[in-house]
Amino acid sequence: MLRQGSLGQRVATAGALLASLMALPAISYMLTAGLRARYLIEWNLPFGSCELALDPLTLIFLIPIFLVFAAGSLYACGYWPASSKPASEPPLTFFYGLLAAAMAMVVVSRNGALLVMSWEVMALSGYFLMSAEHTDPEVGKAGLVYLVASHLGAASLLVLFSLLAGATGSFLFPAAGSLHVSSSLAAILFFAALLGFGSKAGIMPLHIWLPSAHANAPSHVSAILSGVMLKMGIYGILRVITFFPERPLWWGELLVVAGLVSALMGICIASAQKDIKRLLAYSSIENLGLITAGIGAALYGEATGSSRLAYLGMAGALFHILNHGMFKPLLFFGAGSVMHATGTREMDRMGGLSSRMPWSTLLSLAGAVAICGLPPFNGFASEFLLYLGFFGEARSSQPLLALGAPVLALVGGVAVISLVKLFGITFLGAPRSEGAAHSHESPASMLVPMGVLAGLSLVGGIFPQLFLSLVNPVVGALALGAPAGYAAPVRPIALTAAGAALPLLAGAIFLVLKRRELASPRATGPTWGCGYLAPAPRIQYTASSFGQLMGSLSTPLIRSRTSRGTVAGVAPVEASFRYQPEETLLGKVAMPALRGAATVSAFIRRLQHGEVQIYMLYIFATLFVLLLSVR
Amino acid sequence: MIDTIVHMVLVLAMPPLLIGVIAKTKALFAGRVGAPVLQPYYDLGRLMRKGVVISDTTSWVFKAGPVVTLAATLFAALLIPLGKHPAPVAFEGDMILFAYLFALGRFFTTAAALDTGSAFEGMGAAREVTFSCLAEPTIFFALITLTRLSGTMSLTPMLQSVTLTVWTGTGASLLLMLFGLFVVLLAENSRIPFDDPNTHLELTMIHEVMVLDHSGPYFGCILYGAALKLYLMGALFANIAIPFSGGDPYLDWLIFGLSMLALAVGVGVVESVMARLKLIRVPQLLVAAMILTAFSLVLVVR
C-alpha cells in the first residue's frame, strides 16, 4: 500500500498509523475508566506555567484527530504520492503532521497563551496545506480569504484570553465552574468565544471562508479540515462555557437558533452546488450547525432545569462530532478518488463510475446514507438523540424548542436531495465525459481508509451503545444540568434491532427476487428512452438540473448565475452557455462589505511597504511607548 | 401473540386491496365497470412470474433500489399500531425511525432511478426528493402535536391516546392535523392532485417515471412497496380519525379494516373530482399543509 510513496512519506504514514494505534485504545480506555491526567512543563515564557491536561472533554476531541490523521496519511500515499507530485508532496506531508499535532496541542493545553499559539500553528499549517496547488489563481484566492478570516477569528481569541487573564490574573484556564464575573463581562467573553471559535466552526454567517477553502484543498486535506479542524471551534466554545458556574438562558437560545439556521441554510446551498467538494463543504456547515444546535439545546435544558434535554442535546452533539469525523472524511476521500480517476470536480461531467470503481462506489454510498442521517448508519443514531430532545420539549409549558424537530426534518429532507444528487450523478448512469468513461479504481491505500471509516459508521449505527459509552463520561464531566450517571432516556437496543433487521430483511428479499430472476427469461437492452431512438449521455439529468427544483425554492439563499451567447439565424454557429451557483449572502452582503473595508483600510496599507528597517522602527517605537506608559 | 399475527397478516396481505378499491371507486365515478377489486393481486402474481429486462447502463444499485425500499417499508410496518391494537415493536422515539425508514427508501428509489441514465427518470427523482422534503416537516408537526396531547413519544401510546374526549376537547386542532396528513398521504403516495399514476406522458409523472426501467419481480416489489406505504400512512391517518373503540378486540380489527377501506374510497373520490395540479403549484400546497399542521400545534399550546 505504501509502494508509491517516497521514503519520507512512508515513514510519516507509518508514524501516523502507529500513533493512532497507540492513542485510540488509550483514549477509549481513559474515557470509559474516567481517568484524568495533568502535566506541568517548564518554560520561560511570561504567560504563567505551561499546563497540559487530559480530561473527558479533551479526550473526546482527540478521537477524530487521531482517526482522520491516520486515515488521511494512508490515503495520501495513493492520492498524492511523491512519484507523481514530487514538488508538493514533501511540504504536504510535513504540514499534515504539523496540523494534527497542533490540533492535539489545542485540545490538551490549559493555558490561554499556549492555546492561541497552537491555534496559530494549526491555522497556518492549514493554509499551507490547502494552497498546495498555489499556482491556480482560485486556490490562491481561497487561501487568502481563509487567512484573513482565520486571523480575524484569532484576534477575537486574543481579546477573549486577555480579558480572561484580566479577570483571573493568569493565562491558566480557570477550573470548571470557578469563573465568577459580572454578567456583562460574561456576555462579552461569550461573544468573543463565539466569534473566535465560531468562525473556525463555520457557523453562519461566519462561514464565508469555508466552502472555497475546503473545495480547493487536496482531498485528504479537505477531509481533516472538514472532519476535524472545524470541531476545534466547537471544542473552544465548549471549553469556555465550562468556565462559568452558571450559564444564562439566552446563551442556549442563541446557539440553538444559530445552529438551526446554519444547518438549514448550509444544506439548502449545498443542494444547488455542482462542484462535488463544494457540496461537501456546505454540508459540513449543516453538520456543524446541528452540533451547535445540540449544545444550545443542552444549555437551554440546563437553564430551564430539564436534565433530559440537557443530556440528549449534549450527548447528541458529542456523538455527532464523532460521527461527522467519520463520514465526512469518508465522503471527501470518495470525492478525491473520483477526482483522481476523472480529473474534474464538476459533477456535471461525471457519471457511470460505478462499473469501473465498484469499491469506491459502495463506500461512498455508505458515507452518503450515513450523512443523511438514515438508518442503519451512525448519523441516524446521533440525530435520533437530538430529535428526542426536541420532541420532549413538546410536553413543557413553553414548547418553543419542539419546533426544532420539523426544522431537523426539513434539513434531513434537503440532505437527501443533496446526497442523492452527489452519489447518483457522480457514480451512476452513463459517463458524461471522456474522463469519466476512462476512470479507474483507486489503489488499496485509498480504499482501506475509506473502508475503515465506512465500517465505523455502520458500527456506530447498529451499536450506538459503543459510542455512547465514550460520550457519556464527557456529558457527565461537563455537568450541564445532566448529573454524572444520568440514565439516558433511550434504548439503543431498539436501534440495534432495527439496524440488524434492515440488512437481513433486504438480504431475504434479494434472495427471493434473485431466485425468481434466475427461474425466468432475462434480457438486457438500452435504457427505455420513452420512444426517443438516439439517446446520448449528454441528455441525462445533471447535478444542476437535479438541484434546480429545490434551488427555485431557495432563491433568497442561492442563485444560478447564467451567461449565454446569442443564437441567431437559420443555421446558428457555435454558441455557449455557462452557469455557476452563487451564494446570495456572499455576493450581495459579504463581498460588498469586504470591498468597503478594503477601501477604508487602503491608507493603513501605506504602513506596509516592505522596508524592513522601517518595520524595526515601528517595533522600537511601540516598545518605547509601552515602556513609557507602564512606568 | 394473536395481535402480532393478525397485525402481520393485515400488513402483508391487505395493502394491494386498497389500490384495488381506489381504482374501483374511480371507475364507478367515471361510469365504468372497472377492473376487479382484487386486480392488484393478480398483477403482482403475474409480475413475479415474468422475466426481467435490465438496461446495460445500470449497476447493482438499480436492483438494490426496490430491495432496500421494500425492506425499509416492511420494517416500518412493525412500528405502526393498527386501530386499538399496539404495534409489535414500540420504543421511545419509534416515530422518528418510522419517518426515516421512508426517507431511506426514497434515497434508494431515487438512486436506482438515476442509475438508468434516463433524463426522464432523473426528472422524476428530482421531483420526488424535493416534494418529499417539503412533506416531511408536516408529519413532524403532527407528531409534536400528538406528543403534546399524549405526553408520550412512541407511536402506539401516542395514537391510542386520541380518544373521543380528546376529540371533543381539541377537535379543531385535530381536524387541521388530519387535513395536513391527508395532503401528505396523497403527495407521498403519488395520488392526484400531486401525481397521476395513469398519465400517458412521462414528462409529467413523478413516481411512475422513476421506475420505468424496472420489470418483472423487481417491478412487483416496487408496486407492493408503494401499496404498503399507502397502507402505513393510511393507518397513521385512520388511527387519529377513528377515535373510538368497539370494546372487543375482534370488533376493533373489523373497525380498523373498514376504516382503511373507507379511506381508500375517500382517496378514490378525491382522485375522481379533482384535476391534477400544475407541477409548480405542488410545493405551494405542501407548504400550506405544513402551515396548517403548525396551526394545529399552536391550537393545542395556546
Interface residues (C-beta under 8 A of the other chain):
Chain A: G351 G352 S354 S355 P358 T361 L365 A368 V369 C372 G373 L374 P375 F380 F384 Y387 L388 F391 G392 A394 R395 P399 A402 L403 A405 P406 V407 L408 A409 L410 G412 G413 V414 V416 I417 L419 V420 F423 G424 I425 F427 L428 G429 A430 P489 V490 R491 A494 L495 A497 A498 A501 L502 L505 A506 I509 F510 V512 L513 R516 E517 S520 P521 R522 A523 T524 G525 P526 T527 W528 G529 C530 P535 P537 I539 Q540 Y541 S545 F546 G547 Q548 L549 M550 L553
Chain B: M48 R49 K50 G51 V52 V53 I54 S55 D56 T57 T58 S59 W60 V61 K63 A64 P66 V67 V68 L70 A71 A72 L74 F75 V89 F91 E92 G93 D94 I96 L97 A99 Y100 L101 A103 L104 R106 F107 T110 A111 A113 L114 D115 T116 G117 S118 A119 F120 E121 G122 M123 A125 A126 R127 V129 T130 S132 C133 L134 E136 P137 I139 F140 F141 L143 I144 T145 T147 R148 G151 M153 E202 L212 D213 G216 P217 Y218 C221 P283 M290 A294 L297 V301
